[in-house]
Amino acid sequence: LKFALWSFFASVPPHSICDTMAMSGLIKKSKCGGCFKFLDDRSNTDNNVQKAPFLEFAKGTRVTMAPDVKDSSPANATPMRSPSRFSGLSWGQDRETIVFDQDTMLLNKCFDAFKQGRGLEACEHLAEDCVWHTMYAEEIKGRTAIVEWRDAEMRRGRRNRSETMWTKEQDGMYKREMKVIFPSKATHQVVQTVVLQAGKIKEIVVKPKYAALSVALKFAVARAKGDDEEALRYMADDVRWKAWDGFHVEGKEGIAKLFREQRMKEVSRHGESEFEAAQVNDQGGVFERLLYVERVDGIKVKAKQRLYVRSELSEVEPVCLAKGEVRKCYGLVPKIIEVKVLATEEMIDGTWVVTEDGHM
């Protein structure tokens, strides 16, 4: 009997039994033996990230049907290739219940269409005045403009490497985490928030998952614009800057002077790549990019610029109390505490030569 049962469970596709029982209401909780094969699979980190929601489901998660779902047959709840793309499934507001509803089905249809290059199909799920807020503080307004912009991003190489399942934040608002390859070729962990209204997607917001990455990207934008004041705003008061040519300076005043001298000494300074996280978490991170520097004395260098970001106690927006009283507030804010520019290649006699000591 044991052998017969083992043969039966081994022959069916993973998850089919637990899915059918849970989604048809036969049981309130389910454990999936077929899912346990993922627990020992550490060969592919991205796949494990994608399977995380399903592993939670396998541990015994409650599954409920939203009132607006008329057909709750197991076939409509069958997971696709990635557990993050369950048709109509999302985490409930309590983070413990998986909800099956029409809103999540709409989100999956829209963003799957975007991923597969079917812009016109995705457009049907967007409101006329939909707004997409990009990670780079851009606003794409109107569904036609959004579809055109997304198509262009796809042509330039934008791809989603992994996605978690949607989480319902509140009525009409859903959120998920993603790992995205952007047209800049940089890969970032982001959080996507979507607001729905009257059965259409009204607003889409994409932000870095970690605030430290946001600081690095904003610093790069400020430097590209030549806005020294804005760049210094993201730095700690005792920040340190170590340049490839041996220059070492500390403090915001010293770095402000360095920025002015760079404009006088250099013909060109620009990033050849985007800051990417070498290490990052909620407390801070280390970010690197390639930098091209050409000085007026003819020296040309390709360098690696490294930012060290750490959360520090800083003054934040004040709080207004009764009778117009304003009180200062302090909180942990990610700041750049050190910048290193390491020379990796130098132009010598018309040829790029790898430098032996990158920390000149």
N, C-alpha and C positions, 0 to 999 in steps of 0.2 A: 504493500500500500504506500509506504514511504517513497519507494522508487517510482511508483506511478505518479504520485503527486509532484515529486521533484521533476520528472520528465515533462509533466504538463506545464508547470510554471516556467521551466527552461525553454519551452517551445514557443511561448507567446511573446509578443513584442514587449519590451520594458514599458511599464507604466499603464498598459492598457487595462489591466484588471483593477488597479487602484483608482484610475481615472473613472472607469465606468461605474464602479460602486459609489465613489464620492459624488460624482456629478449627477447621478441618477437618484441621489437621496437615500440610497440603501444604508449608508453609514454616515455619521457626522464627522468622523476622523478616519484617516487612512494612513497606513504605512506601506511604502512600496519597496518590496525586496529587490525589484529590478533596478531601482535607483542606486542601491548601495555600490554598484560597480563603479560609480563615479568617484566614490570616496577615496579609492586608491589610485585614481588617475591624476597624477601630478605632472604629466608630461606636457600639458598645454595649459598655461596659466589663463589665457583668454577664455578658453572653453570652460574652465572651472569657474571663472567669474560669471559667465553666462548661465552656468548650471546652479549657481548659488541659490536663486529663488526656488528652484525645483527641489534642491536638497532640503530646504526648509519645509516645503510642502510634504516631502517624504517623511519628515519627522512627525507628522500628525497634525496638519493644519486644518482648521474648519473651513469649509467651502459653502458659501451662501449664494443664492440667486437674487439678483436685483429685480424689483417688481416690473421693470420695463422689458425684461427678457421673456418673450412668449414661448420660444422653443428652447428648452433647457436639455435637449437630448445630448447624450455623451459625445455624439459625433461633432457637435458644434464646439465642444470644449477640448478637443484633441490637440495636444501641443504640437507646434510646428518643429522645425529642426532645432531652433533655439528656444529654451524654456522662457526666455525673456519676451517671446513673441506669441505666447498663448493667445488664441483668439478670444477676446472678451474677458480675459482674466487680469485682475490687478489686486495689489495689496489694499486692504481696507484701512480706514483711518486709525484703527487700533494696532496696525502693523502685525496682527496675528491672524486675521481672517482674509481669505482670498475671495474677492467679489467677482461675479460674472455679470457684466452689464453692457449696455449698448454704447456708452461713452468710450469704453476701452476698445471695443470693436472698431469704432470710428477712428480712434487714434492709430490703431495698428494698420487699418486700411490706408489711411493717409500717408503715414510715414514709410510703410512698406512700398507704396507707389513711388514716393520720392526716391527711395533707395534703388528701385529698379528702373529709374529714369522715366516713369510714366507721370510726367508733370500735370497733364490735363486731368488725369484721374484724381490726382492729389488735390488739384484746384477745387474740385467739387465739394471737398470737405472744409474749405476755408471760407471764412466770412469775407464779404467784399472789402471791408476796411481792416482786415487782419494785419497785425504788425509783428514782424520777426525782429527781436533784439539779439544781435550777434554777440559773441564773446569779446569782440573788439570794439564794443560800444557803438556799433552802427545800428541804424534802424531801417529796415526794409518795409515800406508801407504799401498795402494793397496786395490782393492775392495774385494778380497778374505779375506784378514786380517780384513777388516772392518766388513764384514758379520759375521765372526767367533767371533770377539770381541763383536758385538752387540748381538749375540745369547747368549754369556756368560753373558753379562750384564742383559739380560732379565731373564735368569735362576736365577740370584742372586737377582732379585727383582726390577730391574729398570722399572719404569712406568711413563708415562706422565699423570699428573692429569688434566691439561688444556692446551689449545693452542689457540693463536689468529690466525686470518687470515694472510696469507702471505702479505707482503708489498714489492712492487717493488722498490728497491733502485736506480737501473740503469739497463741498458740492461744486462741481464744474471746474475743479482744479486738480491736475494730475502732475506727477513728477517722476523722473527716472534718471539714472546715472548711465553715462556712456563713455566709451573710449573712442575718440575720433581722430582719424588722420586728416589733417587740414591741407588745403592747397599749398601751404608753405612747406609741406612734408613733415611738419611737426606733429607729434601725437600727444594729445592732451586728454586728461580725465575731466569730464564736464558734467553738469547737472542741467537737464532740460525740463522746464516747467511750461505747461500748456493750460490755457484757460479756455473753456468752452462756454458758448452762449447760444441758446436757441438751436441746439443741435449742430453748431458750426464752431470751428476753431477760431477764436477771437484774437488770441495773443500767444506768442511763442517766445520764451526767454531762455537763452543758453549762457551759462556762467561757468567759470572754472570751479571744479569741485573744491579746490583748496584756495583760500584767500592769498596765500603766498605766491601762487602762480599769477594771480590777477595783478599783484604788485609788480612782478617782473615784466609782464606784458605792457603795463601802463608806463613803466619806466622807459622801456624801449621806444614806445610811441612818443613820449616827451623828448627823448634824445634825438629822435629822427626829425622832429619839428624844430629842434634848437631851443626848446622851452626849458631853460635851466631851472627856473623857479619851480615848475611842475615836477621836474625830475628830482630835485632836492626834497620835495614834499614826501617822497616815498623812502627817504633815507633816515636812519637814526642819527641823533645829534652827534654821537661819537663814531660815526662811520669811518671806515678805513678804505683807502684806494691804493692799490699797488699796480703800477703800470709796467708794461713789458720793457720799457727803456730804463728801468731802475727808479723811476719817480715814485715816491711814497708820500702820501699826505693823509692827514686825519682831520675829522671834523667837517661840518657843512661849509664853513667859511673857506677852508682850504680847498675843498672840492669845487666850490663856486669859482674860485680863482683858477683852478685847473681847467675847468670848462672854457673859461675865457682864453686861456693860453693855448688850448688845443685849437681853437678857431684861428688863432694867429699862426700857429706852427704847422697846421695840417691842411693839405689840399682836399682830402676826402676822408671821411670816417662813416662807415655804414655797416649795418648787419647783413651778412650774407645768408644767415639762417635765423630762425626764430628761437627764442629762449625755450628750452625743454627741460623738464625736471629730471635731474640725475637722482635726487632723493627729495621726497616731499611728504608731509603729513600735516595734521591740524596745527602743529606748533611752528612750522616753517619749512624751509627747503633749500636745496642747492640747484641752481639753474644755469645752463650753459648755452652759448650760441657762438657761431663763427663771426668774426669781425674783420673787416678790411680797413687798413689804415695806410694812408699815403701822406708823408710829410713834405714840407717845402724843400728840405735838403735832399730830396730824392729817395729817401728810404721808404720802401714798400714792405708791409708786413701783413700776413694773414695770421690772425690771433684767435685764441679761444678766450672769450669773456665769461667769467664765472661770477654769479651773484650768490651771496649768502643771505638768506632772509630768515628773520626770527621774530616771533611775536614779543613785543615789548610794551610795558605800561606807558600809555600815552593819553593825552587829553582828547576826549571825543565830544560829540555834540552836547551842549549844556541842556539841562532839564529845566523847564519852566514850572515853577510852583505857584501856589496861591498868591494873590495880590501882586502879581507881576514879578515875583522874586525869581531870579535865575541862579541856578547852582551848577558849578563846574562838575563834570563827570570824567572819570578815567576808566580805561579799559585796555585789554590786550589787543594791540594793533600790529599786524605784520609790517616790519620795516627792514630795509636793506642795511645790514651791519657791516658788510665788507664786499668789495669789488676787486677781482683780480683779472688782469689782462695778460695772458701768457702767450708769448710769441711762439708760433708753431712752424711757420715758413717765412723766409725772407728772400726778397728778390735780389740776387747777386749776379751781376754781368748778364742780365736778361733771363736768368733761370731761377725758378723757385727752389730754394734749398731749405731742407728741414733743419731747424736749429737744434744744436745738441743740448743747450741749456734753455729750456722754454721759459724760465723764470728770471729773465735778465733784469 
